[in-house]
Amino acid sequence: MPKRIVPLSDVKILKAKPLEKNYTMFDGYGLFIVITPPGGKLWRFKYVFDGKPQLLALGSYPEVSLQQARYQREEARKQLAAGLNPGDIKKARKLAAEGDNFKTVAKEWFNIFSDGWTEKYANKISQCFENNIFPLIPEKRPIAELKPRDILEVLRFAERRGVLDTAHRVRALCGQVFRYAVATDRAERDITQDLRGALPKTMVNHFAAVTDPRAAAALLRAIDGYDGSFVVQSALKLAPLFFVRPIELRTGEWAEVNFREALWIIPREKMKMRKISDNDHVVPLCTQAITILKELVKLTGSGRYMFPAAIGKDRPMSENAILTALRRMGYEESEMTGHGFRAMARTMLDEVLHFRPDIIEHQLAHAVRDPNGRAYNRTTHLPERREMMQRWADYLDEIKKAGQVLQITPA
């Protein structure tokens, strides 16, 4: 049976005498005091973060009283409960000298959470703070004293300039800073919640997509340099080659792939078009796709899904995996989404490679009907679609390698 820890008292600490070596006296819940040979009495808080033991220095006794040490311990435990590392927060606070104003807290938040972001994305967020937020919030006022109307003025400034997307981004960033301030006991609540509905909604008419060949070449090179998991990178590489819907990609099963025929046959039950067609959807496999799949099958081929979840191989990859990977590479949701690979293929196959629109629509699994109103069967124009898919893959390789738009002979 574990030994019960008796909480410390000032009398017990004052009576503690130094010995030849350091020794500790525990107060409970990770808080203890170290008695050093010279007579020092040092507060420490022991905790675990990300599966690793950590130690936080809280000062020395009597400068930091028993009551103050316990308060710091409880503050650190709240931070842990919020998923934050007290050690990181302490380091970030040391970098700040202005006090607990919005700018200081925002920089702390940025220093902690920007770790792992791409340089491009981190710079974009930093510039948003510097250009659209910091100049409009009084530096002398503690963050706890700010009111919803103070943040509303920041949003209105962006709105009056006609940059509504920026205004929404500003509100989201301010909300993250306030939630961090709550977790670190600098504010009582996220006041941006009071501003829901204060801004007009942005008009979104389509999924964001890269449709310019030069931008597509940059995206393809970014995918090749992606430093995340091999499974996610494989999905990213195949997304532009297949240009199926994101749900169809992430739930792809090895049983649906026929390497001998170079086909991926997606059952109609998985398709958006299942209500209007009795046909499965056929994706011809170009040579580049086959190469990627043959490498992937070595890793995931023993399971059901081509792209299994990181945790639980009996489940497909998360619906946010591709989107998160794109963010990690520096592409915001307003620039590119998993669905955007379809728009990229549709636009460039038509405008650059000049394939027939009906062939493209067939491969996109859109409802294409014959003159009598009947849906074409799954093998309609399959030879032409094979040719198109291979030509498309070769073109992507060419622009990726050249880093520029190539002159292509129309199909």
Disulfide bonds with the S-S distance in Angstrom:
none
